Amino acid sequence: MTHEDYRRALDAAIREYEELGAKRQGIDKRLAELAQTIGTLSRLLGLTPTVPLGLTDAIRLVVRGAGVPMTPTEVRDRLQAIGFDVSKYSNDLAAVHTILKRLNESGELRFIARGPGSHQYTWNRPSTPVGLGPDILKYMRESAAEREAIHVADEDLSRHSGAAAKADARTPRRRGSR
């Protein structure tokens, strides 16, 4: 295989990787929606809703599926909506605050200050496995920019060649010239 073959193979793998990451985000969002639906329907049927997750994993599920920044109170309320039993904690909001702070410190969540005494958290972790090093991620970003530049150049070329063909059609040709 040539260097160019390896480059094409890498580009194809990067495109597939990006597509699968987008699908994963959609699946994560749908799982969070379904968990909330299951919790709501269970309560409406008089069943005791339960979610087989620890508090940390449940908070990850809620914040990742929300798609928008959330306050700690909104996180607690969403936990209750999906059927997570927060009543087992003596101070459920304090437990949520503690987990949110830990997830922020680990880089999974991002803290957003909204003024005195008001703040929110949002999901901060893209779908990037640990196996991709910084050099590969840099190549992926550069390849995406290069693909965009090629696409724009192709559009300009097709517009230019279309205009040139029209101009050629209007210009009379001399004998013996092509």
C-alpha positions in Angstrom: 0.0 0.0 0.0 1.1 3.5 -0.7 1.2 6.5 1.6 -1.9 7.8 -0.3 -3.8 4.5 0.3 -3.1 4.8 4.0 -4.3 8.4 4.0 -7.6 7.4 2.2 -8.1 4.6 4.7 -7.5 6.9 7.6 -9.9 9.5 6.2 -12.6 6.8 5.7 -12.1 5.6 9.3 -12.3 9.1 10.6 -15.6 9.8 8.7 -17.1 6.5 10.0 -15.9 7.4 13.6 -17.6 10.8 13.4 -20.8 9.3 12.0 -20.9 6.7 14.8 -20.2 9.4 17.4 -23.2 11.4 16.1 -25.4 8.2 16.3 -24.2 7.5 19.8 -25.3 11.0 20.9 -28.7 10.4 19.4 -29.0 7.1 21.1 -27.9 8.6 24.5 -30.6 11.3 24.1 -33.3 8.7 23.2 -32.3 6.5 26.2 -32.7 9.5 28.5 -36.1 10.3 27.0 -37.3 6.7 27.3 -36.1 6.5 30.9 -38.2 9.5 31.7 -41.2 8.1 29.9 -40.9 4.8 31.7 -40.8 6.5 35.1 -43.8 8.7 34.3 -45.9 5.8 33.0 -44.9 3.6 35.9 -46.1 6.3 38.4 -49.4 6.8 36.4 -50.0 3.1 36.7 -49.4 3.2 40.4 -46.2 1.2 40.2 -43.1 2.2 42.2 -40.6 3.4 39.6 -37.1 2.3 40.0 -34.0 2.9 37.9 -31.2 0.3 38.4 -28.5 3.0 38.5 -26.4 4.6 41.2 -26.8 8.3 41.7 -23.7 9.2 39.7 -24.7 7.2 36.7 -28.3 8.5 36.9 -27.0 12.1 37.0 -24.8 11.4 34.0 -27.8 10.0 32.1 -30.0 13.0 33.0 -27.4 15.7 32.1 -26.2 14.0 28.9 -29.8 13.5 27.7 -30.9 17.0 28.6 -29.0 18.7 25.8 -29.2 22.0 27.6 -27.5 23.3 30.8 -29.3 22.3 34.0 -29.4 23.6 37.6 -28.9 21.2 40.4 -32.6 21.5 41.3 -33.6 20.6 37.7 -31.3 17.6 37.8 -32.9 16.4 41.0 -36.4 16.9 39.5 -35.4 15.0 36.4 -34.0 12.2 38.5 -37.4 11.9 40.2 -39.2 12.1 36.8 -37.2 9.1 35.5 -38.1 7.1 38.6 -34.8 7.4 40.6 -35.6 7.2 44.3 -33.9 10.3 45.8 -35.9 9.9 49.1 -33.2 7.5 50.4 -30.9 10.5 50.8 -31.4 12.7 53.9 -30.7 15.8 51.8 -31.3 14.8 48.2 -30.3 18.2 46.8 -27.0 18.2 48.7 -26.2 14.7 47.3 -26.9 16.0 43.7 -24.7 19.0 44.3 -21.9 16.8 45.5 -22.0 14.5 42.5 -22.3 17.4 40.0 -19.2 19.0 41.6 -17.3 15.8 41.3 -18.3 15.3 37.7 -17.3 18.9 37.0 -13.9 18.3 38.6 -13.3 15.2 36.5 -14.2 17.1 33.3 -17.3 15.2 32.5 -19.5 18.3 33.2 -18.9 21.9 32.7 -19.9 24.5 35.3 -21.7 27.6 34.0 -22.0 30.5 36.4 -25.3 32.4 35.9 -24.9 35.1 38.5 -24.7 35.2 42.2 -26.0 32.0 43.7 -27.2 30.7 40.4 -25.3 28.1 38.3 -25.9 25.3 35.8 -24.0 22.2 34.5 -23.8 20.9 31.0 -22.4 17.7 29.5 -18.8 18.3 28.5 -17.5 15.0 27.2 -17.6 14.2 23.5 -17.7 10.6 22.3 -13.9 10.2 22.1 -12.4 6.9 23.2 -9.2 7.0 25.1 -7.4 5.1 22.3 -7.2 8.3 20.1 -4.1 10.3 20.9 -3.7 14.1 20.5 -1.9 13.7 17.2 -4.8 11.6 15.7 -7.3 14.1 17.0 -5.3 17.0 15.4 -5.2 15.1 12.1 -9.0 14.6 12.3 -9.6 18.3 12.8 -7.2 19.2 10.0 -8.8 16.7 7.7 -12.3 18.0 8.4 -11.0 21.6 7.6 -9.3 20.3 4.4 -12.4 18.4 3.3 -14.4 21.7 3.7 -11.8 23.6 1.8 -11.9 21.1 -1.1 -15.7 21.2 -1.1 -15.6 25.0 -1.4 -12.9 24.9 -4.1 -14.9 22.3 -6.1 -18.0 24.5 -6.0 -15.9 27.5 -7.1 -14.4 25.5 -9.9 -17.7 24.2 -11.1 -19.1 27.8 -11.1 -16.1 29.1 -12.8 -16.0 26.4 -15.5 -19.8 26.9 -16.1 -19.2 30.6 -16.6 -16.2 29.9 -18.9 -18.2 27.5 -21.0 -20.9 30.1 -21.5 -18.2 32.7 -22.5 -16.7 30.2 -24.9 -20.0 29.6 -26.5 -20.4 33.3 -27.1 -16.9 33.8 -28.5 -16.5 33.2 -32.2 -13.8 30.7 -33.0 -11.1 31.3 -35.7 -10.4 28.6 -38.2 -7.8 26.2 -37.2 -8.2 26.8 -33.5 -9.9 24.6 -31.0 
